[in-house]
Amino acid sequence: MVTLSIVIPAYNEAERLPPTLTAIAAYLGSTGLDAEVIVVDDGSSDGTAEAARNATGVAMPPQVLRHEQNRGKGAAVREGILAAEGEYILFMDADSSLPIEEVAKLLPVAEAGTPVVIGSRYVDPDSIHEAQRWYRAAISRFGNYLVQRLLLPGISDTQCGFKLLRREEGRQLASLLTVDRFSFDMELLVDAKQLGLEVREVPVNCYYSHGTRLRPVWSSLQTFRDLLRIRSKLRRGAVAGQATPVLSAGRRSE
């Protein structure tokens, strides 16, 4: 079994993905970390899968899974997690806004016994090195406020695309996901909460990419709809073996 599986969901990322894969290969080469890379092409039309297979500077080509149609980031991450063979599973974004080097902050926490370790852009105010456009920052902050009020009190950043899961718990959480798009992070953490799993936030450095294809208003409406759906799931106690741990900001849930 490899130590680390790196899952990268990608949709029309033929331009930004290869530099990310090259950076990952360089990091793995310098650290000697035994890892596999899984790219899940979520129905791209720009040759993302081919770009992943042909990325330069990558000694071991990534495993590439492909959806014929776009199904959403949550669906791509779920498939990648279920295909992963590593003892620990990291999922990260294709644009490398959260660089692979940040895994060195999360991995020791997981190795010490925490099953769900999540990167946070908001625990440390100095973590963000390139400011978001003001409207995106405002939407992000307001969204986090709603999530903390309605779903996950004490977690400062549910949507950071840099999360590390122990394999057993990661596969369990992936199998419970019903949200296919960007709000899957919230559902994953709610399910972890109901299962009584410890969740710990770790500050990570973030370098925003301004080439994002998200439509902020439409994405926000979708997220709010999903938030209500996940809240209903939480109230129903829809996850077997649920517990109700308390989540403390910037630290962990017990």
C-alpha positions in Angstrom: 0.0 0.0 0.0 1.3 3.4 -0.9 1.5 6.1 1.8 -0.5 8.8 0.0 -3.0 9.0 -2.7 -3.4 12.5 -4.3 -6.9 12.9 -5.9 -7.3 15.9 -8.3 -10.8 16.6 -9.8 -10.4 18.4 -13.1 -12.9 20.0 -15.4 -11.4 21.8 -18.5 -8.1 22.1 -16.8 -5.8 21.2 -19.8 -3.8 24.4 -19.3 -3.5 24.6 -15.5 -3.2 20.9 -14.6 0.2 20.0 -16.2 2.2 22.5 -14.1 0.4 21.2 -11.0 1.4 17.6 -11.9 4.9 18.7 -12.5 5.1 20.4 -9.1 3.7 17.3 -7.4 6.3 15.1 -9.1 9.0 17.4 -8.0 7.8 17.4 -4.4 7.4 13.7 -4.3 10.9 13.3 -5.8 12.5 15.6 -3.2 10.7 14.1 -0.2 10.8 10.4 -1.2 7.1 10.2 -0.2 5.5 7.0 -1.7 2.5 8.3 -3.5 0.1 7.8 -6.4 -1.7 10.5 -8.3 -5.3 10.1 -9.5 -6.8 12.7 -11.9 -10.5 12.5 -12.4 -11.5 14.3 -15.6 -15.1 15.3 -15.1 -16.3 15.4 -18.6 -13.9 18.0 -20.0 -14.0 19.1 -23.6 -10.5 20.6 -23.8 -8.3 17.5 -23.6 -7.7 17.5 -19.9 -7.2 13.7 -19.7 -4.6 13.8 -22.5 -2.9 16.8 -20.9 -2.7 14.8 -17.6 -1.2 11.7 -19.3 1.3 13.8 -21.3 2.4 16.2 -18.5 6.2 16.8 -18.7 8.5 16.2 -15.7 6.2 13.5 -14.3 8.2 10.3 -14.0 5.2 8.2 -13.1 2.1 9.2 -15.1 -1.0 9.7 -13.1 -3.9 7.3 -13.1 -6.6 9.1 -15.2 -10.3 8.4 -14.6 -12.8 10.0 -16.9 -16.5 10.9 -16.8 -18.1 11.1 -20.3 -20.3 13.9 -19.0 -19.7 16.6 -16.4 -21.1 15.3 -13.1 -19.6 17.8 -10.6 -16.6 18.2 -8.4 -18.2 16.1 -5.6 -18.8 13.2 -8.0 -15.2 13.4 -9.2 -13.7 13.5 -5.7 -15.9 10.6 -4.7 -14.7 8.4 -7.6 -11.1 9.3 -6.9 -11.3 8.5 -3.2 -13.0 5.1 -3.9 -10.2 4.3 -6.4 -7.4 5.3 -4.1 -5.0 2.8 -2.6 -3.0 5.0 -0.3 -3.0 4.8 3.5 -4.0 8.5 3.4 -6.0 10.3 0.7 -5.5 14.0 -0.1 -7.8 15.8 -2.5 -6.6 19.1 -4.0 -7.5 21.5 -6.8 -6.1 21.3 -10.3 -4.9 24.9 -10.2 -2.6 24.4 -7.3 -3.9 27.4 -5.5 -3.1 25.3 -2.4 0.3 23.9 -3.4 1.2 20.3 -2.7 3.9 21.4 -0.2 1.1 22.2 2.3 0.5 18.4 2.7 3.5 18.4 5.0 1.4 20.3 7.5 -1.5 17.9 7.4 0.1 14.5 7.1 1.7 14.5 10.6 -1.7 15.3 12.1 -3.2 12.4 10.3 -0.4 10.1 11.2 -0.9 11.0 14.9 -4.4 9.6 14.6 -6.8 12.3 13.3 -8.9 10.7 10.5 -10.1 14.0 8.9 -7.6 16.8 8.5 -8.7 19.9 6.6 -6.7 22.8 5.3 -8.1 26.2 6.3 -7.5 29.6 4.8 -9.1 31.5 7.7 -7.5 30.1 10.9 -4.4 32.3 10.1 -5.2 35.6 8.5 -1.7 35.6 6.9 -2.5 32.4 5.0 -3.9 34.1 1.9 -1.1 35.5 -0.2 -3.2 36.8 -3.2 -6.4 38.5 -2.4 -9.6 37.3 -4.0 -11.7 39.8 -5.9 -13.8 41.6 -3.4 -17.1 40.1 -4.4 -15.7 36.5 -4.3 -14.2 37.2 -0.8 -17.6 38.6 0.4 -19.5 35.7 -0.9 -17.0 33.2 0.6 -17.1 34.8 4.0 -20.9 35.1 4.0 -21.2 31.4 2.9 -18.9 30.3 5.7 -21.0 32.3 8.2 -24.2 30.5 7.0 -22.5 27.1 7.2 -21.2 27.8 10.7 -24.7 29.0 11.8 -26.7 26.2 10.2 -24.4 23.2 9.9 -20.9 23.1 11.3 -20.3 25.5 14.2 -16.6 25.8 14.9 -15.2 25.0 11.5 -13.9 28.2 9.9 -13.4 26.9 6.3 -15.5 24.0 5.0 -14.8 24.8 1.3 -11.0 24.8 1.3 -10.1 22.3 -1.5 -7.3 20.7 0.4 -8.4 17.8 2.7 -6.6 14.7 4.0 -8.5 11.6 5.0 -7.4 8.3 6.5 -8.2 5.7 3.9 -10.8 3.7 5.8 -12.7 6.7 7.0 -12.3 8.5 3.6 -13.9 5.6 1.7 -16.7 5.4 4.3 -17.4 9.2 3.9 -17.1 9.0 0.1 -19.7 6.3 0.0 -22.1 8.4 1.9 -21.9 11.5 -0.3 -25.1 12.4 -2.2 -24.1 16.0 -3.3 -22.3 15.9 -6.7 -21.2 19.5 -7.0 -19.2 22.0 -4.9 -21.1 21.7 -1.7 -19.9 18.1 -1.2 -17.3 19.4 1.3 -20.0 20.4 3.7 -21.8 17.1 3.4 -18.5 15.2 4.0 -17.9 17.1 7.2 -21.4 16.8 8.4 -21.2 13.0 7.9 -17.9 13.0 9.7 -19.6 14.8 12.6 -22.5 12.3 12.7 -20.1 9.4 12.7 -18.2 10.9 15.6 -14.9 11.3 13.7 -12.3 13.8 14.9 -11.9 16.7 12.5 -9.0 19.1 12.7 -8.3 22.3 10.8 -4.7 23.2 9.9 -3.8 26.6 8.4 -2.5 26.4 4.9 -1.1 28.9 2.4 -3.4 29.8 -0.4 -2.5 31.5 -3.7 -5.7 32.3 -5.5 -5.9 31.7 -9.2 -7.9 34.3 -11.1 -8.6 32.0 -13.9 -11.4 30.3 -12.0 -14.5 29.4 -14.0 -17.0 29.6 -11.2 -20.0 31.9 -11.6 -20.2 33.3 -8.1 -23.9 34.2 -8.0 -25.1 30.9 -9.6 -22.7 28.9 -7.5 -23.9 30.6 -4.3 -27.5 29.8 -5.1 -26.6 26.1 -5.7 -24.6 26.1 -2.5 -27.5 27.5 -0.5 -29.8 24.9 -1.9 -27.4 22.2 -1.0 -26.9 23.6 2.4 -30.6 23.3 3.2 -30.6 19.7 1.8 -27.6 18.7 4.0 -29.2 20.4 7.0 -32.3 18.3 6.4 -30.1 15.2 6.2 -28.5 16.2 9.5 -31.8 16.7 11.2 -33.1 13.3 10.0 -29.9 11.6 11.4 -29.5 10.0 8.0 -26.0 8.6 8.7 -26.0 5.3 10.6 -23.9 5.2 13.8 -24.1 9.0 14.2 -22.7 10.9 17.1 -22.7 14.6 17.9 -19.1 15.8 18.5 -18.4 19.5 19.3 -16.2 21.2 16.7 -13.8 23.8 18.0 -12.7 26.6 15.7 -9.3 26.1 14.1 -8.6 23.0 16.1 -10.5 19.8 16.2 -13.7 17.9 17.0 -13.6 15.2 19.6 
